[in-house]
Amino acid sequence: MKQFLLIILSFMTIACFVSCGGGNSNGKGAEIGDIHNPASPEGVSQKENENMPVLTFEKTTHDFGRVIQGERLTYAFKFKNTGKSNLIISSTSASCGCTTSIPPKEPIRPGESGEIKVTFDSKRKSGNVKNSVVVAANTYPVNTVITVTAEVIEP
């Protein structure tokens, strides 16, 4: 029985490795060296800190203005990697279920630009609304916050 469980566990591990892109060698995917992501500058040498990616947004807040309740609005937050190594956005997380975001899936090379599309659904909202999206990346600090606001009026 133990051997059977060991075999199943081995197959699951291999399947996970393959499905998660562990065998990706096309040059576009993330490399092991890209994933170093310190939670704080402690333990990071000055040289490593200087070589980290830097996530620089054109703007971190967008105001949709007055919107009619029920409208779905999208804004693309544009950014640039102003650092010296590949920028990897590992996740984006909205403060409310009415807001969704789509980050780029591929690493952003130094000097290249990208965008994060944020969609706000004003259904069942009213008055002044402010929603945040936390962008987690291999930068210091790890999290960057972008925000959308709107004044939702009833139809």
N, C-alpha and C positions, 0 to 999 in steps of 0.2 A: 504494500500500500504506500509506504514511504517513497519507494522508487517511482511509482506512478505519479505521485504528487510532485516529486522533483522534476520529472520529465515535463509535466504540464506547466510548472513554473518556468522552466527553461524556455519552452516554446512561447509562453506569454512575454517573457523578457525580450526574446528575439523579435517577436511581432511588434512590441512597443518601440524597440530601437529602430526598426525599419520604417514603421509608420510615422515616427517623429522626425524622420529625415536624417537619422544617424549616418546613413551611407551617402549623403549628398556630397558630391565632389565637383559640381558644375561651376564653382567659382563665385556663384551669386549668393549662396547661403551663408549663414553665420559660421564663423570658425570658433574653436574653443577659446582662443585668445581674445575674441570680441566680447565674451560674456562676463569677464571680470567686472563686478559691480559692487564697489564698496558702499556700505551703508553710511560710513563716515570717513573722513580723511585720515583718521588714525590708522596706522599700519600701512599707509600708501605713501610710497616715496614721492618726493617732489617731481622726479622725472616721470613717474607713472601718472601723477595728477596732471602734468602738462600735456601728456599724450592722450588723455581721455577725450571722448567725444563731447561736444557741447551742443545742446538743443537750444536753438535761438529762434523764437517765434517772432513773426512780423508784429503780431499783437496777441495778447492773451485774453482779451475780453471782446465779445461781439454783442451788440445790442440790436435785436430784431425790430425794436420800436413797438408801435401799436399793432397788434395782430388780433384777428377775429378768432374767438374760441373755436377749436376744432382744426385749425390750420396746422400743417406739418411743414416746418421750415428747416432748411439745411444750410450750413455755412462751412466752408473749408478753411481751417486754420493752417496757414502756410508757415513752414519753418525751414531752417537751414542747419546743417551740421557744420558748425564753425570750429569744431575741434580737429584733432589730428588722427583719430581712428574711427572705425565704422560705428555708426549710431544704430543701436537696436532697440526698438520700442517693444517691450515685452508685453505690455497690456495697457488698456485704457478702461477706466471705471467711472461711470456717471453717478452723481449724487441722487438721482431720481430715475425711476423707471420710464419716465416720459422722455428721457434724453438717451440717445444712443450715439456711439462713435465707431468709426472705422479707421484704424491706423494702418500705415503701410506694413506689409508683411516682410519685405526684403530689407536688409541692412541699407542704411543711407551712408554713402562714402563721404569722407571729408570734402567740404565745399559743395556738395550736392544738396538739393532741396527736396522737400516732400510736403504732404499735407495730411491732416486728420480731419475727416468729415464728421461733423457733429449735427445730428438731427434732433430737433425739439418738436414734440407733439403737444399742442396746446389743448387737446381734448381734456375736459374736466378740470381745467385750470382757469383761474380768474385773478385779476389784479396784477401786481408786480411780481414777476417770477425771476429767480436767479438760480441757475443750475451750474454745477461745476463738474468738470471731467478731470480726473487725476491720470496723468500720463506717466507711466513707469518705464524707465529706460536705463541703459548702462551709463549713466551720467552721475555727476555729483552736483547737487543732491539727486537722489534716485527719482523723486517725484516732482513733477511740474504740474501746476493747476491752470487749466484754461476754463473760461466761464462764458456762458450765454445768458442774456437777460431779455426780457420782453414784458410788455404791458398787455395782458390778455383782456380783451373786452368781449362781452356777450354779444351774440348776433342780434 
